């Protein structure tokens, strides 16, 4: 019996809340109609609901302004990160590891994502005909240079033999990003030459670094195609984060403007109703 009473009480409260919400939503139409054609029998409850609606729109407009400012601050922060090469990637495999190690070694995460996409297509067990392995296609010799204390020698077949293996996604991204950082430092931050060195080796990259005829790239069809492909994907990965922020900022700004006008309109109607009633 007590359980049945409790159920009826909850149902009654739910019905009252639903009724109040509906009257709150309908109250603007009732007040506009009463302003245009006053009705002396208008229930006071409608006035109460309309005042509550006005206050609700005012508070919502205020929160919209705060949220729009927050989105603007985020967009400005993202722009600063973008220009300093620290714009994080989203929506791609291993995004967390890419962002972590790219920021650790001060390399643009979008560049690392583009290299992985080009090198292995995000396949952690990829092995090239030349013997490069893992997500970032690291050669065994380069792996041992970057990980002298690792028990993995980097010359075995997949799968991974442990957490510090060349086929481990996290370890491979760490090593590849560290290697890219070394190349960027070696070539004074020149991304084009660093990519050429990553693909073709340091000797060809150094030889053609200052040759304008080849735009700093070795005259190898594979390396030139590699650099161009990564350049286009780099822009695509960087644009993902910017696009999401831009969409959020546009929606927040539009919502702020509409809610501000809605709030102003509701108070104008209320003042007009008071003036009509007291006339």
Long-range contacts (C-beta under 8 A, 24 or more apart in sequence): 20-49, 23-49, 24-49, 24-52, 24-53, 24-56, 25-53, 27-52, 27-53, 28-53, 28-266, 28-269, 31-269, 31-270, 31-273, 32-269, 34-273, 35-269, 35-272, 35-273, 35-276, 38-276, 38-277, 50-266, 50-270, 51-270, 53-266, 54-263, 54-266, 54-267, 54-270, 57-259, 57-262, 57-263, 57-266, 58-263, 58-267, 60-259, 60-263, 61-256, 61-259, 61-260, 61-262, 61-263, 64-252, 64-255, 64-256, 64-259, 64-260, 65-256, 65-260, 67-252, 67-255, 67-256, 68-249, 68-252, 68-253, 68-255, 68-256, 71-245, 71-248, 71-249, 71-252, 71-253, 72-249, 74-245, 74-248, 74-249, 75-245, 75-246, 75-249, 78-241, 78-242, 78-245, 82-238, 82-241, 82-242, 85-111, 87-238, 87-241, 87-242, 88-241, 89-113, 89-237, 89-240, 89-241, 90-240, 90-241, 90-244, 91-240, 92-117, 92-122, 92-237, 93-122, 94-122, 94-135, 94-169, 94-170, 94-173, 97-169, 97-170, 97-173, 97-174, 98-173, 98-177, 101-173, 101-174, 101-177, 101-178, 102-177, 104-177, 105-177, 105-178, 105-180, 105-181, 106-181, 107-177, 107-180, 107-181, 107-184, 108-234, 108-238, 109-237, 110-234, 110-237, 110-238, 110-241, 111-180, 111-191, 111-230, 111-234, 111-237, 112-136, 112-173, 112-176, 112-177, 112-180, 113-233, 113-237, 114-230, 114-231, 114-233, 114-234, 114-236, 114-237, 115-176, 115-180, 115-195, 115-198, 115-230, 116-173, 116-176, 117-233, 117-237, 118-226, 118-229, 118-230, 118-233, 124-158, 124-160, 124-167, 124-168, 124-169, 124-172, 125-158, 125-159, 125-167, 127-157, 127-158, 131-155, 133-158, 133-166, 133-167, 133-172, 134-166, 134-167, 134-168, 134-169, 134-172, 134-176, 135-169, 135-172, 135-173, 135-176, 136-172, 136-173, 136-175, 136-176, 136-177, 136-179, 137-176, 138-166, 138-172, 138-175, 138-176, 138-179, 140-166, 142-175, 142-179, 143-175, 146-175, 146-178, 146-179, 147-171, 147-175, 190-216, 192-216, 192-217, 192-227, 193-217, 195-226, 195-227, 195-230, 196-223, 196-227, 199-223, 199-226, 199-227
